[in-house]
Amino acid sequence: MTDSSPKTQPEQRLSAQAQAARDDRMARQAAALRANLRRRKEQARSRQDADPGSDPIPPNGVSKTCP
């Protein structure tokens, strides 16, 4: 009996051109993920540094101007 599960199949071999394209794509993806993380961290810092008194709606969701 043979095991034909995808886990045991050897990796597909790529041509040099295909491997280069794959490497380029992975590098672009890694750069995009780093940029996204950097942007998210900056947003989190700006929210943390923001003045809590300047929020138009308080955390409890009730405005003081309601009659």
N, C-alpha and C positions, 0 to 999 in steps of 0.2 A: 504494500500500500504506500502511495506517495503522498506527501503533503503539498498541496497546491495552493496554500494560503498566500495572500499577497505579501505577508511578512517575510517569507523565505525566498521570494524571487530576487535574483541579483539586480543591482541597479542597472538602468538602461545606459548604455554608452552613447555619448554625444560626440558629434564631429567637433573639430576645433572651433569652427564658426558658431555652431550652436552653443557650445560651452561658453564662448566669449559673450554671446548675446545673453545667455542666462546670467553670467557674472555681472554684466552691465545692468541688467534688470534688477538683480538683487542689490547692487550698489545704489541704484536710484531709489529703490524701496527703503533701504536702510537710511538714506539721507532724508527722505520724506518723513519717516518715522521719528528721526531725531529732531527735525524741524517742528513737527507736530508736538512732540513732548516739550520742547523749549517754549513754544507758544502757549501751551496749556499751563506750564509752570509760571510763566509771566502773568497770565490771566489770574491765576490763583494768588500770586503775590499782590497784584493790583487790587483784588477784592479784599484781601486781608488788610492792606494799607488804607483802604477807603474809610472815610469817616462814617461810622454807623449812624450818626445823627442826621445824615443827609439822605437816608433812604425815604422815598415817598410813602412806602407802606411798611409799617412796623412788622416785626417778626410774627406777632400774633394775628396779623391780617385785619385788625380793626383800626380804622382811621379815627383820629381824634376830632375831625371836623364833622363827623356824622351827628345829626341831631338826636 
